[in-house]
Amino acid sequence: MLTTDVLVQTWDLTKALGSAVLPSPDLCAEAYDAARRSIVGIEKSGMYEPSVSVPDDADPVTKLVALLGRDPEWRAP
């Protein structure tokens, strides 16, 4: 879960800074699979917002951040 948290926080910082650099899609795919298997515990932890719906064919980065309550469309003001 630590790796997953680092990936999601990397996404947070990237979006906040308006950067085009994103976390590794391969690492995000692995983290997404692990988080999906643990979603009940993740939801009960209160550490994340509810999941955001994304298309089934979304890229791994988008799937991961959406699963953990981030809006993939969020942009810095």
C-alpha positions in Angstrom: 0.0 0.0 0.0 3.0 2.3 0.6 3.9 2.1 -3.1 0.3 2.8 -4.1 0.2 5.9 -1.8 3.4 7.2 -3.3 2.1 6.8 -6.9 -1.2 8.5 -6.0 0.6 11.4 -4.2 2.9 11.7 -7.3 -0.2 12.1 -9.4 -1.5 14.7 -6.9 1.8 16.8 -7.1 2.0 16.4 -10.9 -1.6 17.7 -11.3 -1.1 20.5 -8.8 2.0 21.7 -10.6 0.4 21.4 -14.1 3.1 18.9 -15.2 2.7 16.4 -18.0 4.9 13.8 -16.2 2.8 11.0 -14.7 3.6 7.9 -12.6 4.6 4.7 -14.4 1.6 3.1 -16.0 3.1 -0.4 -15.3 3.5 0.4 -11.6 0.0 1.9 -11.5 -1.5 -1.2 -13.1 0.0 -3.4 -10.4 -1.1 -1.0 -7.7 -4.6 -0.8 -9.1 -5.0 -4.6 -9.0 -3.7 -4.7 -5.4 -5.9 -1.8 -4.3 -9.0 -3.3 -6.0 -8.5 -6.5 -4.1 -8.3 -4.5 -0.8 -11.0 -1.9 -1.6 -13.2 -2.8 1.3 -10.4 -2.1 3.8 -9.3 1.0 1.9 -12.9 2.4 2.0 -13.2 1.7 5.7 -9.9 3.4 6.5 -11.3 6.9 5.8 -8.1 7.9 4.2 -9.5 8.3 0.7 -12.6 9.8 -0.9 -15.1 7.5 -2.5 -14.1 6.0 -5.9 -14.8 8.1 -9.0 -16.3 6.3 -12.0 -14.1 6.1 -15.1 -14.5 4.1 -18.4 -13.4 0.4 -18.3 -10.8 1.2 -21.0 -9.2 4.1 -19.0 -5.4 3.9 -18.6 -3.9 2.4 -15.5 -3.0 5.8 -13.9 -6.5 7.1 -14.3 -8.0 3.8 -12.9 -5.8 3.9 -9.9 -6.3 7.5 -8.9 -10.1 7.3 -9.5 -10.3 4.1 -7.4 -8.7 6.1 -4.6 -11.1 9.0 -4.8 -9.2 11.4 -7.1 -11.0 13.1 -10.0 -8.9 12.3 -13.1 -10.2 15.5 -14.7 -9.0 17.8 -11.9 -6.8 20.6 -13.0 -5.0 23.2 -10.9 -6.8 26.6 -10.8 
